[in-house]
Amino acid sequence: MQSEDGQSTMVVSEGHASTPEQAVEHAQELALLKQRGQRELVGVAETAVNGQHDMTLHSYRYTLGDGRIAYVGERDPNDDGPFTLADERLETAFRELDTRGVAVAPYERIVQGRPFAFDIRKVVLNDGTEVQRAYGRPKETAGMLPQGDEITWTLEQSLDMPGLNPPVVQWAIFEENPLSEFTQRLEDRREDLASRLNAASNPQRKDMVRSAQISVVWDGAFRKITADNLHLLTAAPRGTFGFMASTPPGRKWFVTKTVTIDKKAFCWCVPIEAKAGKSVPVILSKKNIVDLTQVYDKVMSSKAPTK
C-alpha cells in the first residue's frame, strides 16, 4: 500500500489482511494508533558514512485491537541524512560490517524520551569509504536475548528489478534451502511432468505448460508457511523496507514465490545470516535471481535414477 502523496509505503502481510479492503482497514488502524501515540519504539538503526550521518530507521511495535502484534519499520521523519547507502552499496557495507567490522565503544542516547543502548561496528570498504552502523534497543532490554514475540533481528529489504510486472513478490523466511527439495520433487514427478509437457500442441503451449509446472512445484514449498509469515515486497520510491523478525537468529533463506520474465519462471532464494540485534540487508536484483527453468530443464534432461 502506498500513500496518496507517494512518500510512504506499507507492506501488509496475509496474516493481517486477505483482501485489499482488509489491508486498508489494517493501515487505517495502524494510522489511528500512530496518531494516538499508541505504539512502542523498540529499535533504532543509525548509519554513518565517512563520519557523517547517513540514515536513521525506527522500528515500532503496535498492539492491534484484536490483540495481535504488528511491527512496522519506518525512516525517522526528522532524519535529513542523504541515504547514500541504498541498494547494492547498502548490501556490500552490511556484509563487510558482519565479516570484518570492528566493534566500537557502545553509547547510550535518549530517543523519544527513553534511554537506548547502542552497539556499534565500523569498517572501511575497499573503495576507502568508512561505514559505521549502530543498532539501539531500549536500555532495559539491551543485552538480553529477546523471547516470544520480541524483536531478535531485522531485515532491510528492497526490490531492484526494473521491468518486473507487476513489481511485487511474495516472500517468506525459510530455515532450509528449498532448492534441493525443489529438485527432488521434480525428479519424483519426472514422468508425469514430461508426459504433460510432451502433450502440448505447439512450442508456445509447451512454454506455458513448463512455466506452470515449475511454479506449481516450486510454490509447493510454501505450503509449510503460515499466512502470517508470508509477506509482500514491492518496489518502493526510496527502495528499502524494514522488517522485524521474532524467529531465532541463525542461517536462513529469503525465498520468494515464482515470477515470470520472458515466459520463464524465476525466483529469489537468498541465503542470510541473522544475528540478534543486527540488521540484514536483502536486495533482490538480476544479480541474485534464480532461473528455475534451467533447474527444471537439467532435471528433465538427465537420466532417470535406476529403481
Secondary structure as GFF3:
##gff-version 3
##sequence-region A 1 307
A	DSSP	alpha_helix	20	36	.	.	.	ID=ss1
A	DSSP	beta_strand	40	49	.	.	.	ID=ss2
A	DSSP	beta_strand	52	63	.	.	.	ID=ss3
A	DSSP	beta_strand	69	75	.	.	.	ID=ss4
A	DSSP	alpha_helix	87	100	.	.	.	ID=ss5
A	DSSP	beta_strand	102	111	.	.	.	ID=ss6
A	DSSP	beta_strand	114	124	.	.	.	ID=ss7
A	DSSP	beta_strand	130	138	.	.	.	ID=ss8
A	DSSP	beta_strand	153	159	.	.	.	ID=ss9
A	DSSP	beta_strand	168	174	.	.	.	ID=ss10
A	DSSP	alpha_helix	178	188	.	.	.	ID=ss11
A	DSSP	alpha_helix	190	198	.	.	.	ID=ss12
A	DSSP	alpha_helix	203	219	.	.	.	ID=ss13
A	DSSP	three_ten_helix	220	224	.	.	.	ID=ss14
A	DSSP	three_ten_helix	227	229	.	.	.	ID=ss15
A	DSSP	beta_strand	231	234	.	.	.	ID=ss16
A	DSSP	beta_strand	241	245	.	.	.	ID=ss17
A	DSSP	beta_strand	250	256	.	.	.	ID=ss18
A	DSSP	beta_strand	259	261	.	.	.	ID=ss19
A	DSSP	beta_strand	264	274	.	.	.	ID=ss20
A	DSSP	beta_strand	279	284	.	.	.	ID=ss21
A	DSSP	beta_strand	289	291	.	.	.	ID=ss22
A	DSSP	alpha_helix	292	301	.	.	.	ID=ss23
###
